[in-house]
């Protein structure tokens, strides 16, 4: 097939699509877009929760290692 024949074939297929079919297609894809938006929000929340947890653990570990080993060993268990 030549390029012009392919172009003519595609042009006929495009012309056959009616406005109603396009509306139906857009209505079918709309819920997927909404779900994708919700998934991005959920992913952002998970990342924020992970960042806060990492920060809390980093501060806790920093407090632990800020003291000397003698102070850590002299502390009562669970303190």
N, C-alpha and C positions, 0 to 999 in steps of 0.2 A: 504494500500500500504506500502510496505517496503521502507526503505531508498534507497536501491539499485535500486528499480523500479523507484522511483522519480528521482534519479540521472540520470538514463538512459533516462527517458522521457525528462528531461531538456537538456541533452546532444544532443538529436536529434533535439530539438527546436533551440538550439544554432547553430548547424551545418547547419540548413536550412536557416539561415539568410545570405544573400549574401553580397558581398562588395558593390554592387550598393545600396542596401537597407540601409546599414550603412552610405554611403555617402549622400543619400537623407535625412536621419534622422539628420545628422550633419548639413546639409544646412538649414533644417527647424528650428533647435534650435539656430543657429548662430545669427539671428536677435534679439532673446530674450536676449541673452547675451549682445549684444550691447545696447539694451534698458535699461537693468539693470545697466550697467555702466553709462549711461547717467543719470539715476535716482539717483545714488549715488552722482554724481557731483552736481546735482540740490539740493539734500538734504544738501550737504556740504555747498553750497552757502547760503541756507536758514539759516543754523545754524550760519554761519559767520555773516550774516546780523543781526540776532537776538542778537548775542554777542556784536556787535558794537552799536546797538540801546540800549541794556541794559547798556553798559558802558557809553554812552552819557547821559542817564537818571540818572545814579548813580552820575555822576559828577555834573549834574545840581542840583539834590537834595542835594548833599553835599555842593554846593555853597550857596544854599538857607538857609540851616540850620546852616551854618558856622557863620552867623551873629546873633546878639542877637535879641530877639523878639522886643525890642524897635526900633531897626534899621529897621526891616522888616515892622513894623506898620507905621513908619514915611515915608516910601518910597511912592512915587506917584504911583497910580495904573497903572499897565502895564509896570513898569520899571524893 
